Amino acid sequence: MIDRVRTKPGGSDISVTIADFGDFDIGRLFGLIYVVFNTFFGLLTQEDQVMSFRTVARHLDQGGAFLMEAFVRDVTRHTRGQLVSAVRSEPDEIELEVTINDSLAQRNDSHHVIICEDGIRLYLVRIRYAFVSELEPDGSARGLRLRERWSAWDKSLFDKASTAYIFVWELV
């Protein structure tokens, strides 16, 4: 990904730090920190997720914002803790998803299986999803308080029917 950024106009001027986004210290503050497309769920324990909020709070400028985009967990998605589904079917390729859900650990271990004439490819995806109630943190516990929440980038209302969210936090 970094190599691709470097090929873009101005890409060599972008500072890149490689670190564990759950716990890092860059030594500077930012006006905006964002985690999009469910990336936050790549932190596989609740402890790591809580630590990431604290890490973000340490790197956020006064008046800055921490923005997160993720899905709302659909509790009906899995039957008996599992899911097998067809994701895509093309004339020369199919994609299947096989997921095991651990509801106690709030973990999904999924394989995306691509079958085509060239063979079979597997892509493993592991996540620890967090419920919305976990992500509206007590400011004193994580150093942030919820400023806004939407169900989409158009800032539409987040409600019980929402399947995704964008939350914006600020320093306490």
VMD Tcl script that builds the backbone (N, CA, C; Angstrom):
set m [mol new atoms 516]
animate dup $m
set s [atomselect $m all]
$s set {name element resname resid chain x y z} {
  {N N MET 1 A 0.821 -1.179 0.000}
  {CA C MET 1 A 0.000 0.000 0.000}
  {C C MET 1 A 0.876 1.259 0.000}
  {N N ILE 2 A 1.926 1.220 0.779}
  {CA C ILE 2 A 2.829 2.380 0.842}
  {C C ILE 2 A 3.500 2.599 -0.507}
  {N N ASP 3 A 3.903 1.516 -1.157}
  {CA C ASP 3 A 4.506 1.643 -2.487}
  {C C ASP 3 A 3.529 2.283 -3.472}
  {N N ARG 4 A 2.249 1.947 -3.365}
  {CA C ARG 4 A 1.251 2.541 -4.272}
  {C C ARG 4 A 1.070 4.027 -3.983}
  {N N VAL 5 A 1.087 4.410 -2.701}
  {CA C VAL 5 A 0.979 5.829 -2.347}
  {C C VAL 5 A 2.142 6.599 -2.954}
  {N N ARG 6 A 3.319 6.031 -2.901}
  {CA C ARG 6 A 4.524 6.706 -3.399}
  {C C ARG 6 A 4.469 6.967 -4.902}
  {N N THR 7 A 3.676 6.182 -5.647}
  {CA C THR 7 A 3.573 6.387 -7.098}
  {C C THR 7 A 2.611 7.509 -7.472}
  {N N LYS 8 A 1.806 7.973 -6.533}
  {CA C LYS 8 A 0.823 9.028 -6.795}
  {C C LYS 8 A 1.490 10.400 -6.764}
  {N N PRO 9 A 0.921 11.374 -7.484}
  {CA C PRO 9 A 1.468 12.740 -7.420}
  {C C PRO 9 A 1.469 13.239 -5.972}
  {N N GLY 10 A 2.622 13.662 -5.499}
  {CA C GLY 10 A 2.769 14.135 -4.126}
  {C C GLY 10 A 2.897 13.018 -3.110}
  {N N GLY 11 A 2.826 11.778 -3.553}
  {CA C GLY 11 A 2.883 10.632 -2.647}
  {C C GLY 11 A 4.168 10.529 -1.855}
  {N N SER 12 A 5.254 10.973 -2.440}
  {CA C SER 12 A 6.532 10.902 -1.713}
  {C C SER 12 A 6.603 11.940 -0.602}
  {N N ASP 13 A 5.691 12.914 -0.606}
  {CA C ASP 13 A 5.671 13.945 0.442}
  {C C ASP 13 A 4.843 13.530 1.652}
  {N N ILE 14 A 4.158 12.406 1.571}
  {CA C ILE 14 A 3.292 11.951 2.659}
  {C C ILE 14 A 4.116 11.146 3.656}
  {N N SER 15 A 4.058 11.573 4.901}
  {CA C SER 15 A 4.753 10.868 5.979}
  {C C SER 15 A 3.997 9.583 6.310}
  {N N VAL 16 A 4.716 8.480 6.394}
  {CA C VAL 16 A 4.105 7.189 6.690}
  {C C VAL 16 A 4.791 6.588 7.910}
  {N N THR 17 A 3.988 6.135 8.857}
  {CA C THR 17 A 4.494 5.429 10.029}
  {C C THR 17 A 3.835 4.065 10.064}
  {N N ILE 18 A 4.629 3.027 10.219}
  {CA C ILE 18 A 4.090 1.682 10.336}
  {C C ILE 18 A 4.131 1.310 11.811}
  {N N ALA 19 A 2.936 1.011 12.355}
  {CA C ALA 19 A 2.833 0.685 13.770}
  {C C ALA 19 A 1.533 -0.061 14.019}
  {N N ASP 20 A 1.399 -0.604 15.204}
  {CA C ASP 20 A 0.161 -1.223 15.645}
  {C C ASP 20 A -0.812 -0.094 15.948}
  {N N PHE 21 A -1.919 0.009 15.211}
  {CA C PHE 21 A -2.786 1.164 15.403}
  {C C PHE 21 A -3.564 1.103 16.712}
  {N N GLY 22 A -3.429 0.030 17.444}
  {CA C GLY 22 A -4.034 -0.039 18.769}
  {C C GLY 22 A -3.186 0.626 19.833}
  {N N ASP 23 A -1.884 0.687 19.620}
  {CA C ASP 23 A -0.986 1.273 20.614}
  {C C ASP 23 A 0.264 1.774 19.901}
  {N N PHE 24 A 0.366 3.072 19.730}
  {CA C PHE 24 A 1.513 3.672 19.055}
  {C C PHE 24 A 1.800 5.026 19.672}
  {N N ASP 25 A 2.959 5.575 19.364}
  {CA C ASP 25 A 3.294 6.933 19.792}
  {C C ASP 25 A 4.082 7.592 18.670}
  {N N ILE 26 A 3.429 8.499 17.961}
  {CA C ILE 26 A 4.074 9.197 16.845}
  {C C ILE 26 A 4.774 10.463 17.331}
  {N N GLY 27 A 4.351 10.963 18.496}
  {CA C GLY 27 A 5.005 12.144 19.035}
  {C C GLY 27 A 4.473 13.450 18.471}
  {N N ARG 28 A 3.274 13.422 17.906}
  {CA C ARG 28 A 2.646 14.653 17.425}
  {C C ARG 28 A 1.137 14.537 17.512}
  {N N LEU 29 A 0.454 15.684 17.373}
  {CA C LEU 29 A -0.995 15.722 17.476}
  {C C LEU 29 A -1.616 15.952 16.106}
  {N N PHE 30 A -2.876 15.496 15.969}
  {CA C PHE 30 A -3.587 15.599 14.703}
  {C C PHE 30 A -4.970 16.213 14.920}
  {N N GLY 31 A -5.449 16.936 13.935}
  {CA C GLY 31 A -6.794 17.509 13.979}
  {C C GLY 31 A -7.860 16.507 13.600}
  {N N LEU 32 A -7.465 15.460 12.884}
  {CA C LEU 32 A -8.399 14.412 12.485}
  {C C LEU 32 A -7.676 13.072 12.477}
  {N N ILE 33 A -8.279 12.107 13.133}
  {CA C ILE 33 A -7.815 10.719 13.083}
  {C C ILE 33 A -9.041 9.913 12.675}
  {N N TYR 34 A -8.891 9.048 11.682}
  {CA C TYR 34 A -10.043 8.278 11.239}
  {C C TYR 34 A -9.681 6.823 10.990}
  {N N VAL 35 A -10.672 5.976 11.216}
  {CA C VAL 35 A -10.575 4.542 10.961}
  {C C VAL 35 A -11.860 4.179 10.227}
  {N N VAL 36 A -11.739 3.774 8.966}
  {CA C VAL 36 A -12.924 3.532 8.146}
  {C C VAL 36 A -13.013 2.074 7.701}
  {N N PHE 37 A -14.145 1.747 7.137}
  {CA C PHE 37 A -14.433 0.440 6.524}
  {C C PHE 37 A -14.157 -0.729 7.478}
  {N N ASN 38 A -14.660 -0.630 8.712}
  {CA C ASN 38 A -14.595 -1.721 9.694}
  {C C ASN 38 A -13.187 -2.054 10.173}
  {N N THR 39 A -12.196 -1.240 9.825}
  {CA C THR 39 A -10.806 -1.528 10.179}
  {C C THR 39 A -10.604 -1.657 11.677}
  {N N PHE 40 A -11.350 -0.889 12.455}
  {CA C PHE 40 A -11.245 -0.951 13.921}
  {C C PHE 40 A -11.439 -2.374 14.425}
  {N N PHE 41 A -12.284 -3.144 13.751}
  {CA C PHE 41 A -12.575 -4.503 14.185}
  {C C PHE 41 A -11.399 -5.460 13.944}
  {N N GLY 42 A -10.348 -4.981 13.293}
  {CA C GLY 42 A -9.122 -5.771 13.147}
  {C C GLY 42 A -8.360 -5.896 14.457}
  {N N LEU 43 A -8.687 -5.072 15.441}
  {CA C LEU 43 A -8.144 -5.231 16.795}
  {C C LEU 43 A -8.942 -6.350 17.447}
  {N N LEU 44 A -8.287 -7.461 17.766}
  {CA C LEU 44 A -8.998 -8.711 18.046}
  {C C LEU 44 A -9.405 -8.943 19.490}
  {N N THR 45 A -9.136 -7.983 20.390}
  {CA C THR 45 A -9.617 -8.117 21.761}
  {C C THR 45 A -10.242 -6.801 22.203}
  {N N GLN 46 A -11.117 -6.887 23.192}
  {CA C GLN 46 A -11.725 -5.676 23.735}
  {C C GLN 46 A -10.652 -4.786 24.350}
  {N N GLU 47 A -9.661 -5.393 24.989}
  {CA C GLU 47 A -8.571 -4.626 25.593}
  {C C GLU 47 A -7.826 -3.813 24.539}
  {N N ASP 48 A -7.537 -4.427 23.394}
  {CA C ASP 48 A -6.847 -3.708 22.317}
  {C C ASP 48 A -7.712 -2.576 21.766}
  {N N GLN 49 A -9.011 -2.806 21.668}
  {CA C GLN 49 A -9.905 -1.770 21.173}
  {C C GLN 49 A -9.975 -0.591 22.146}
  {N N VAL 50 A -10.072 -0.881 23.442}
  {CA C VAL 50 A -10.082 0.189 24.448}
  {C C VAL 50 A -8.762 0.944 24.414}
  {N N MET 51 A -7.644 0.225 24.312}
  {CA C MET 51 A -6.326 0.863 24.262}
  {C C MET 51 A -6.223 1.791 23.052}
  {N N SER 52 A -6.834 1.400 21.928}
  {CA C SER 52 A -6.747 2.243 20.743}
  {C C SER 52 A -7.443 3.581 20.963}
  {N N PHE 53 A -8.559 3.591 21.703}
  {CA C PHE 53 A -9.215 4.857 22.031}
  {C C PHE 53 A -8.279 5.747 22.843}
  {N N ARG 54 A -7.608 5.158 23.796}
  {CA C ARG 54 A -6.667 5.934 24.622}
  {C C ARG 54 A -5.506 6.450 23.779}
  {N N THR 55 A -5.025 5.617 22.869}
  {CA C THR 55 A -3.928 6.018 21.987}
  {C C THR 55 A -4.359 7.171 21.091}
  {N N VAL 56 A -5.554 7.070 20.532}
  {CA C VAL 56 A -6.078 8.153 19.704}
  {C C VAL 56 A -6.185 9.431 20.530}
  {N N ALA 57 A -6.720 9.326 21.746}
  {CA C ALA 57 A -6.879 10.509 22.608}
  {C C ALA 57 A -5.538 11.194 22.862}
  {N N ARG 58 A -4.470 10.410 22.994}
  {CA C ARG 58 A -3.126 10.984 23.207}
  {C C ARG 58 A -2.612 11.732 21.977}
  {N N HIS 59 A -3.128 11.408 20.794}
  {CA C HIS 59 A -2.645 11.994 19.539}
  {C C HIS 59 A -3.591 13.019 18.928}
  {N N LEU 60 A -4.692 13.303 19.616}
  {CA C LEU 60 A -5.704 14.206 19.069}
  {C C LEU 60 A -5.502 15.620 19.586}
  {N N ASP 61 A -5.494 16.558 18.654}
  {CA C ASP 61 A -5.426 17.989 18.963}
  {C C ASP 61 A -6.691 18.422 19.691}
  {N N GLN 62 A -6.569 19.418 20.587}
  {CA C GLN 62 A -7.772 19.987 21.207}
  {C C GLN 62 A -8.678 20.534 20.100}
  {N N GLY 63 A -9.926 20.166 20.111}
  {CA C GLY 63 A -10.848 20.577 19.062}
  {C C GLY 63 A -10.849 19.643 17.865}
  {N N GLY 64 A -9.960 18.655 17.859}
  {CA C GLY 64 A -9.900 17.696 16.760}
  {C C GLY 64 A -10.969 16.629 16.889}
  {N N ALA 65 A -10.989 15.701 15.938}
  {CA C ALA 65 A -12.024 14.673 15.915}
  {C C ALA 65 A -11.438 13.308 15.575}
  {N N PHE 66 A -12.026 12.290 16.173}
  {CA C PHE 66 A -11.735 10.902 15.842}
  {C C PHE 66 A -12.990 10.340 15.197}
  {N N LEU 67 A -12.876 9.886 13.957}
  {CA C LEU 67 A -14.005 9.412 13.169}
  {C C LEU 67 A -13.854 7.915 12.921}
  {N N MET 68 A -14.922 7.166 13.130}
  {CA C MET 68 A -14.896 5.722 12.896}
  {C C MET 68 A -16.122 5.313 12.084}
  {N N GLU 69 A -15.886 4.501 11.054}
  {CA C GLU 69 A -16.961 3.927 10.245}
  {C C GLU 69 A -16.931 2.413 10.421}
  {N N ALA 70 A -18.090 1.816 10.712}
  {CA C ALA 70 A -18.144 0.364 10.868}
  {C C ALA 70 A -19.581 -0.127 10.695}
  {N N PHE 71 A -19.722 -1.440 10.674}
  {CA C PHE 71 A -21.052 -2.027 10.533}
  {C C PHE 71 A -21.680 -2.244 11.905}
  {N N VAL 72 A -23.001 -2.257 11.914}
  {CA C VAL 72 A -23.750 -2.641 13.107}
  {C C VAL 72 A -23.925 -4.149 13.028}
  {N N ARG 73 A -23.540 -4.847 14.063}
  {CA C ARG 73 A -23.616 -6.312 14.097}
  {C C ARG 73 A -25.059 -6.774 13.902}
  {N N ASP 74 A -25.258 -7.624 12.901}
  {CA C ASP 74 A -26.563 -8.226 12.629}
  {C C ASP 74 A -26.612 -9.556 13.373}
  {N N VAL 75 A -27.344 -9.608 14.470}
  {CA C VAL 75 A -27.377 -10.813 15.298}
  {C C VAL 75 A -28.104 -11.978 14.616}
  {N N THR 76 A -28.792 -11.722 13.505}
  {CA C THR 76 A -29.491 -12.797 12.783}
  {C C THR 76 A -28.648 -13.382 11.650}
  {N N ARG 77 A -27.447 -12.871 11.453}
  {CA C ARG 77 A -26.632 -13.277 10.299}
  {C C ARG 77 A -26.151 -14.728 10.372}
  {N N HIS 78 A -25.897 -15.227 11.558}
  {CA C HIS 78 A -25.347 -16.576 11.714}
  {C C HIS 78 A -26.400 -17.519 12.288}
  {N N THR 79 A -26.368 -18.758 11.815}
  {CA C THR 79 A -27.231 -19.807 12.345}
  {C C THR 79 A -26.341 -20.809 13.066}
  {N N ARG 80 A -26.624 -21.025 14.328}
  {CA C ARG 80 A -25.819 -21.934 15.156}
  {C C ARG 80 A -24.333 -21.573 15.094}
  {N N GLY 81 A -24.052 -20.272 15.070}
  {CA C GLY 81 A -22.668 -19.811 15.121}
  {C C GLY 81 A -21.898 -19.955 13.822}
  {N N GLN 82 A -22.596 -20.106 12.705}
  {CA C GLN 82 A -21.879 -20.264 11.447}
  {C C GLN 82 A -22.649 -19.644 10.285}
  {N N LEU 83 A -21.929 -19.437 9.197}
  {CA C LEU 83 A -22.526 -18.909 7.974}
  {C C LEU 83 A -21.767 -19.487 6.789}
  {N N VAL 84 A -22.490 -19.985 5.828}
  {CA C VAL 84 A -21.920 -20.388 4.544}
  {C C VAL 84 A -22.799 -19.727 3.497}
  {N N SER 85 A -22.193 -18.890 2.659}
  {CA C SER 85 A -23.013 -18.188 1.681}
  {C C SER 85 A -22.253 -17.945 0.385}
  {N N ALA 86 A -23.011 -17.804 -0.683}
  {CA C ALA 86 A -22.446 -17.430 -1.978}
  {C C ALA 86 A -22.385 -15.913 -2.014}
  {N N VAL 87 A -21.187 -15.374 -2.237}
  {CA C VAL 87 A -20.994 -13.931 -2.291}
  {C C VAL 87 A -21.156 -13.430 -3.719}
  {N N ARG 88 A -20.609 -14.203 -4.655}
  {CA C ARG 88 A -20.594 -13.771 -6.056}
  {C C ARG 88 A -20.531 -14.998 -6.951}
  {N N SER 89 A -21.228 -14.916 -8.089}
  {CA C SER 89 A -21.188 -16.003 -9.062}
  {C C SER 89 A -21.060 -15.408 -10.456}
  {N N GLU 90 A -19.916 -15.644 -11.074}
  {CA C GLU 90 A -19.636 -15.183 -12.438}
  {C C GLU 90 A -19.447 -16.420 -13.307}
  {N N PRO 91 A -19.495 -16.274 -14.625}
  {CA C PRO 91 A -19.315 -17.447 -15.498}
  {C C PRO 91 A -17.989 -18.190 -15.280}
  {N N ASP 92 A -16.930 -17.462 -14.888}
  {CA C ASP 92 A -15.618 -18.108 -14.750}
  {C C ASP 92 A -15.065 -18.075 -13.325}
  {N N GLU 93 A -15.903 -17.654 -12.339}
  {CA C GLU 93 A -15.384 -17.538 -10.976}
  {C C GLU 93 A -16.538 -17.433 -9.983}
  {N N ILE 94 A -16.384 -18.114 -8.838}
  {CA C ILE 94 A -17.362 -17.951 -7.764}
  {C C ILE 94 A -16.630 -17.601 -6.473}
  {N N GLU 95 A -17.347 -16.907 -5.602}
  {CA C GLU 95 A -16.793 -16.570 -4.296}
  {C C GLU 95 A -17.775 -17.003 -3.222}
  {N N LEU 96 A -17.261 -17.734 -2.240}
  {CA C LEU 96 A -18.062 -18.193 -1.110}
  {C C LEU 96 A -17.497 -17.587 0.170}
  {N N GLU 97 A -18.354 -17.437 1.162}
  {CA C GLU 97 A -17.904 -17.016 2.487}
  {C C GLU 97 A -18.262 -18.109 3.472}
  {N N VAL 98 A -17.288 -18.491 4.286}
  {CA C VAL 98 A -17.503 -19.462 5.355}
  {C C VAL 98 A -17.040 -18.791 6.645}
  {N N THR 99 A -17.990 -18.565 7.573}
  {CA C THR 99 A -17.682 -17.837 8.797}
  {C C THR 99 A -18.115 -18.637 10.015}
  {N N ILE 100 A -17.244 -18.652 11.013}
  {CA C ILE 100 A -17.563 -19.194 12.327}
  {C C ILE 100 A -17.631 -18.007 13.275}
  {N N ASN 101 A -18.733 -17.903 14.028}
  {CA C ASN 101 A -18.935 -16.805 14.958}
  {C C ASN 101 A -18.825 -17.306 16.390}
  {N N ASP 102 A -18.024 -16.608 17.186}
  {CA C ASP 102 A -17.926 -16.871 18.623}
  {C C ASP 102 A -18.599 -15.692 19.312}
  {N N SER 103 A -19.862 -15.869 19.715}
  {CA C SER 103 A -20.627 -14.749 20.264}
  {C C SER 103 A -20.103 -14.298 21.619}
  {N N LEU 104 A -19.457 -15.183 22.377}
  {CA C LEU 104 A -18.908 -14.776 23.674}
  {C C LEU 104 A -17.702 -13.855 23.506}
  {N N ALA 105 A -16.834 -14.185 22.567}
  {CA C ALA 105 A -15.646 -13.364 22.318}
  {C C ALA 105 A -15.926 -12.243 21.315}
  {N N GLN 106 A -17.135 -12.240 20.740}
  {CA C GLN 106 A -17.521 -11.287 19.695}
  {C C GLN 106 A -16.534 -11.350 18.529}
  {N N ARG 107 A -16.246 -12.568 18.100}
  {CA C ARG 107 A -15.269 -12.809 17.042}
  {C C ARG 107 A -15.912 -13.510 15.871}
  {N N ASN 108 A -15.488 -13.118 14.672}
  {CA C ASN 108 A -15.802 -13.842 13.441}
  {C C ASN 108 A -14.495 -14.249 12.795}
  {N N ASP 109 A -14.373 -15.510 12.470}
  {CA C ASP 109 A -13.258 -16.002 11.674}
  {C C ASP 109 A -13.867 -16.456 10.352}
  {N N SER 110 A -13.514 -15.752 9.275}
  {CA C SER 110 A -14.126 -15.988 7.968}
  {C C SER 110 A -13.071 -16.352 6.937}
  {N N HIS 111 A -13.450 -17.218 6.032}
  {CA C HIS 111 A -12.661 -17.473 4.836}
  {C C HIS 111 A -13.505 -17.066 3.636}
  {N N HIS 112 A -12.908 -16.298 2.761}
  {CA C HIS 112 A -13.510 -16.049 1.452}
  {C C HIS 112 A -12.805 -17.017 0.511}
  {N N VAL 113 A -13.585 -17.826 -0.145}
  {CA C VAL 113 A -13.071 -18.884 -1.011}
  {C C VAL 113 A -13.380 -18.481 -2.449}
  {N N ILE 114 A -12.321 -18.288 -3.240}
  {CA C ILE 114 A -12.461 -17.946 -4.660}
  {C C ILE 114 A -12.136 -19.195 -5.463}
  {N N ILE 115 A -13.090 -19.638 -6.263}
  {CA C ILE 115 A -12.896 -20.831 -7.094}
  {C C ILE 115 A -12.977 -20.398 -8.552}
  {N N CYS 116 A -11.908 -20.720 -9.316}
  {CA C CYS 116 A -11.888 -20.403 -10.742}
  {C C CYS 116 A -11.056 -21.472 -11.459}
  {N N GLU 117 A -10.918 -21.332 -12.771}
  {CA C GLU 117 A -10.165 -22.325 -13.539}
  {C C GLU 117 A -8.724 -22.445 -13.078}
  {N N ASP 118 A -8.136 -21.357 -12.582}
  {CA C ASP 118 A -6.739 -21.374 -12.134}
  {C C ASP 118 A -6.550 -22.066 -10.793}
  {N N GLY 119 A -7.640 -22.358 -10.093}
  {CA C GLY 119 A -7.536 -23.027 -8.806}
  {C C GLY 119 A -8.413 -22.365 -7.755}
  {N N ILE 120 A -8.034 -22.607 -6.518}
  {CA C ILE 120 A -8.793 -22.105 -5.369}
  {C C ILE 120 A -7.895 -21.188 -4.549}
  {N N ARG 121 A -8.427 -20.024 -4.187}
  {CA C ARG 121 A -7.698 -19.093 -3.319}
  {C C ARG 121 A -8.516 -18.872 -2.059}
  {N N LEU 122 A -7.844 -18.774 -0.927}
  {CA C LEU 122 A -8.490 -18.529 0.355}
  {C C LEU 122 A -7.997 -17.204 0.917}
  {N N TYR 123 A -8.922 -16.423 1.454}
  {CA C TYR 123 A -8.585 -15.165 2.111}
  {C C TYR 123 A -9.196 -15.201 3.505}
  {N N LEU 124 A -8.352 -15.236 4.521}
  {CA C LEU 124 A -8.799 -15.281 5.905}
  {C C LEU 124 A -9.036 -13.865 6.420}
  {N N VAL 125 A -10.181 -13.663 7.065}
  {CA C VAL 125 A -10.509 -12.388 7.693}
  {C C VAL 125 A -10.933 -12.678 9.122}
  {N N ARG 126 A -10.218 -12.093 10.079}
  {CA C ARG 126 A -10.571 -12.252 11.494}
  {C C ARG 126 A -10.922 -10.879 12.053}
  {N N ILE 127 A -12.048 -10.828 12.746}
  {CA C ILE 127 A -12.442 -9.566 13.365}
  {C C ILE 127 A -12.993 -9.809 14.766}
  {N N ARG 128 A -12.938 -8.757 15.569}
  {CA C ARG 128 A -13.640 -8.722 16.858}
  {C C ARG 128 A -14.594 -7.540 16.756}
  {N N TYR 129 A -15.872 -7.822 16.473}
  {CA C TYR 129 A -16.846 -6.752 16.331}
  {C C TYR 129 A -17.186 -6.187 17.705}
  {N N ALA 130 A -17.585 -4.934 17.711}
  {CA C ALA 130 A -18.005 -4.273 18.944}
  {C C ALA 130 A -19.430 -3.790 18.743}
  {N N PHE 131 A -20.218 -3.924 19.774}
  {CA C PHE 131 A -21.590 -3.436 19.715}
  {C C PHE 131 A -21.597 -1.919 19.889}
  {N N VAL 132 A -22.619 -1.284 19.349}
  {CA C VAL 132 A -22.737 0.172 19.423}
  {C C VAL 132 A -22.638 0.642 20.866}
  {N N SER 133 A -23.235 -0.078 21.798}
  {CA C SER 133 A -23.205 0.326 23.204}
  {C C SER 133 A -21.785 0.351 23.766}
  {N N GLU 134 A -20.883 -0.445 23.209}
  {CA C GLU 134 A -19.481 -0.411 23.637}
  {C C GLU 134 A -18.755 0.802 23.076}
  {N N LEU 135 A -19.219 1.273 21.932}
  {CA C LEU 135 A -18.493 2.319 21.218}
  {C C LEU 135 A -18.980 3.730 21.543}
  {N N GLU 136 A -19.948 3.849 22.410}
  {CA C GLU 136 A -20.353 5.156 22.901}
  {C C GLU 136 A -19.736 5.287 24.286}
  {N N PRO 137 A -18.418 5.526 24.305}
  {CA C PRO 137 A -17.676 5.365 25.553}
  {C C PRO 137 A -17.934 6.462 26.577}
  {N N ASP 138 A -17.747 6.096 27.813}
  {CA C ASP 138 A -17.699 7.045 28.917}
  {C C ASP 138 A -16.390 7.812 28.731}
  {N N GLY 139 A -16.476 9.119 28.602}
  {CA C GLY 139 A -15.298 9.940 28.328}
  {C C GLY 139 A -14.161 9.728 29.296}
  {N N SER 140 A -14.456 9.531 30.562}
  {CA C SER 140 A -13.383 9.374 31.539}
  {C C SER 140 A -12.647 8.056 31.361}
  {N N ALA 141 A -13.333 7.053 30.810}
  {CA C ALA 141 A -12.710 5.737 30.632}
  {C C ALA 141 A -11.757 5.711 29.454}
  {N N ARG 142 A -12.059 6.472 28.398}
  {CA C ARG 142 A -11.251 6.373 27.187}
  {C C ARG 142 A -10.706 7.712 26.725}
  {N N GLY 143 A -11.032 8.785 27.419}
  {CA C GLY 143 A -10.491 10.085 27.052}
  {C C GLY 143 A -11.234 10.791 25.938}
  {N N LEU 144 A -12.327 10.203 25.448}
  {CA C LEU 144 A -13.090 10.778 24.345}
  {C C LEU 144 A -14.576 10.799 24.686}
  {N N ARG 145 A -15.302 11.709 24.081}
  {CA C ARG 145 A -16.760 11.698 24.212}
  {C C ARG 145 A -17.371 11.806 22.820}
  {N N LEU 146 A -18.530 11.179 22.676}
  {CA C LEU 146 A -19.208 11.159 21.389}
  {C C LEU 146 A -19.749 12.548 21.059}
  {N N ARG 147 A -19.373 13.036 19.880}
  {CA C ARG 147 A -19.854 14.343 19.410}
  {C C ARG 147 A -21.031 14.182 18.446}
  {N N GLU 148 A -20.905 13.243 17.477}
  {CA C GLU 148 A -21.942 13.035 16.470}
  {C C GLU 148 A -21.984 11.563 16.096}
  {N N ARG 149 A -23.137 11.150 15.582}
  {CA C ARG 149 A -23.243 9.794 15.030}
  {C C ARG 149 A -24.230 9.821 13.883}
  {N N TRP 150 A -23.864 9.139 12.804}
  {CA C TRP 150 A -24.680 9.082 11.601}
  {C C TRP 150 A -24.763 7.621 11.155}
  {N N SER 151 A -25.703 7.353 10.269}
  {CA C SER 151 A -25.792 6.001 9.708}
  {C C SER 151 A -25.111 5.913 8.343}
  {N N ALA 152 A -24.684 7.067 7.790}
  {CA C ALA 152 A -24.006 7.085 6.489}
  {C C ALA 152 A -23.250 8.405 6.339}
  {N N TRP 153 A -22.453 8.494 5.280}
  {CA C TRP 153 A -21.634 9.682 5.053}
  {C C TRP 153 A -22.466 10.924 4.755}
  {N N ASP 154 A -23.723 10.746 4.382}
  {CA C ASP 154 A -24.585 11.908 4.140}
  {C C ASP 154 A -25.132 12.492 5.447}
  {N N LYS 155 A -24.652 11.988 6.574}
  {CA C LYS 155 A -25.030 12.420 7.927}
  {C C LYS 155 A -26.487 12.100 8.251}
  {N N SER 156 A -27.016 11.037 7.617}
  {CA C SER 156 A -28.377 10.626 7.926}
  {C C SER 156 A -28.453 10.096 9.356}
  {N N LEU 157 A -29.647 10.167 9.918}
  {CA C LEU 157 A -29.892 9.821 11.307}
  {C C LEU 157 A -29.491 8.378 11.606}
  {N N PHE 158 A -28.766 8.193 12.697}
  {CA C PHE 158 A -28.450 6.851 13.175}
  {C C PHE 158 A -29.589 6.434 14.101}
  {N N ASP 159 A -30.200 5.266 13.800}
  {CA C ASP 159 A -31.291 4.779 14.632}
  {C C ASP 159 A -31.260 3.252 14.690}
  {N N LYS 160 A -32.276 2.657 15.290}
  {CA C LYS 160 A -32.281 1.206 15.502}
  {C C LYS 160 A -32.310 0.395 14.206}
  {N N ALA 161 A -32.673 1.010 13.096}
  {CA C ALA 161 A -32.690 0.313 11.804}
  {C C ALA 161 A -31.369 0.444 11.052}
  {N N SER 162 A -30.436 1.216 11.567}
  {CA C SER 162 A -29.162 1.453 10.872}
  {C C SER 162 A -28.338 0.178 10.803}
  {N N THR 163 A -27.698 -0.035 9.666}
  {CA C THR 163 A -26.834 -1.207 9.484}
  {C C THR 163 A -25.355 -0.825 9.528}
  {N N ALA 164 A -25.083 0.469 9.562}
  {CA C ALA 164 A -23.711 0.964 9.651}
  {C C ALA 164 A -23.738 2.261 10.453}
  {N N TYR 165 A -22.570 2.683 10.862}
  {CA C TYR 165 A -22.488 3.945 11.588}
  {C C TYR 165 A -21.182 4.647 11.287}
  {N N ILE 166 A -21.252 5.954 11.458}
  {CA C ILE 166 A -20.072 6.796 11.471}
  {C C ILE 166 A -20.185 7.604 12.753}
  {N N PHE 167 A -19.250 7.361 13.668}
  {CA C PHE 167 A -19.226 8.064 14.943}
  {C C PHE 167 A -18.080 9.062 14.921}
  {N N VAL 168 A -18.301 10.198 15.526}
  {CA C VAL 168 A -17.269 11.237 15.640}
  {C C VAL 168 A -17.099 11.548 17.113}
  {N N TRP 169 A -15.882 11.371 17.621}
  {CA C TRP 169 A -15.566 11.662 19.009}
  {C C TRP 169 A -14.658 12.877 19.092}
  {N N GLU 170 A -14.617 13.471 20.287}
  {CA C GLU 170 A -13.706 14.574 20.573}
  {C C GLU 170 A -13.091 14.325 21.946}
  {N N LEU 171 A -12.036 15.075 22.264}
  {CA C LEU 171 A -11.411 14.944 23.584}
  {C C LEU 171 A -12.373 15.372 24.680}
  {N N VAL 172 A -12.263 14.715 25.832}
  {CA C VAL 172 A -13.081 15.091 26.985}
  {C C VAL 172 A -12.580 16.418 27.517}
}
mol reanalyze $m
mol bondsrecalc $m
mol representation Tube
mol addrep $m
